């Protein structure tokens, strides 16, 4: 009779970093995304000025809600 390709009990990785890779990537991605948002907001602020910047934020909130 043929044996299953995958064992019933998969091998476990008992290394100290087992299972941390997805959370590290998620944390790094969140950090990079937050940095992009802050840099983008500062760039808009310096380009358009304070009044136009806040007017764009207000208009965006009104459009969303």
HUGI-V764136 format. One record per residue. N is the residue number from 0. RES is the residue in one small letter. PHI is phi in radians with two decimals (NA if undefined). NEAR is the number of other C-alpha atoms within 10 Angstrom. Layout:
n-><N	N>
res-><RES	RES>
phi-><PHI	PHI>
near-><NEAR	NEAR>
//
This chain:
n-><0	1	2	3	4	5	6	7	8	9	10	11	12	13	14	15	16	17	18	19	20	21	22	23	24	25	26	27	28	29	30	31	32	33	34	35	36	37	38	39	40	41	42	43	44	45	46	47	48	49	50	51	52	53	54	55	56	57	58	59	60	61	62	63	64>
res-><x	x	x	x	x	x	x	x	x	x	x	x	x	x	x	x	x	x	x	x	x	x	x	x	x	x	x	x	x	x	x	x	x	x	x	x	x	x	x	x	x	x	x	x	x	x	x	x	x	x	x	x	x	x	x	x	x	x	x	x	x	x	x	x	x>
phi-><NA	-1.27	-1.58	-1.14	-1.19	-1.73	-1.19	-1.12	-1.99	-1.15	-1.17	-1.89	-1.66	-1.73	-1.24	-1.08	-1.75	-1.11	1.40	-1.59	-1.06	-1.09	-1.23	-1.17	-1.15	-1.12	-1.12	-1.14	-1.10	-1.14	-1.11	-1.14	-1.08	-1.12	-1.13	-1.11	-1.12	-1.14	-1.13	-1.10	-1.12	-1.14	-1.10	-1.12	-1.08	-1.23	-1.34	-1.72	1.60	-1.14	-1.11	-1.19	-1.06	-1.17	-1.14	-1.17	-1.11	-1.08	-1.13	-1.13	-1.10	-1.10	-1.15	-1.34	-1.94>
near-><3	4	6	7	6	7	8	7	6	7	7	7	9	8	7	7	8	10	11	10	10	10	10	11	11	12	12	12	12	12	12	12	12	12	12	12	12	12	12	12	14	14	12	15	15	11	11	13	12	12	9	13	17	13	11	14	12	12	11	11	10	9	8	7	5>
//
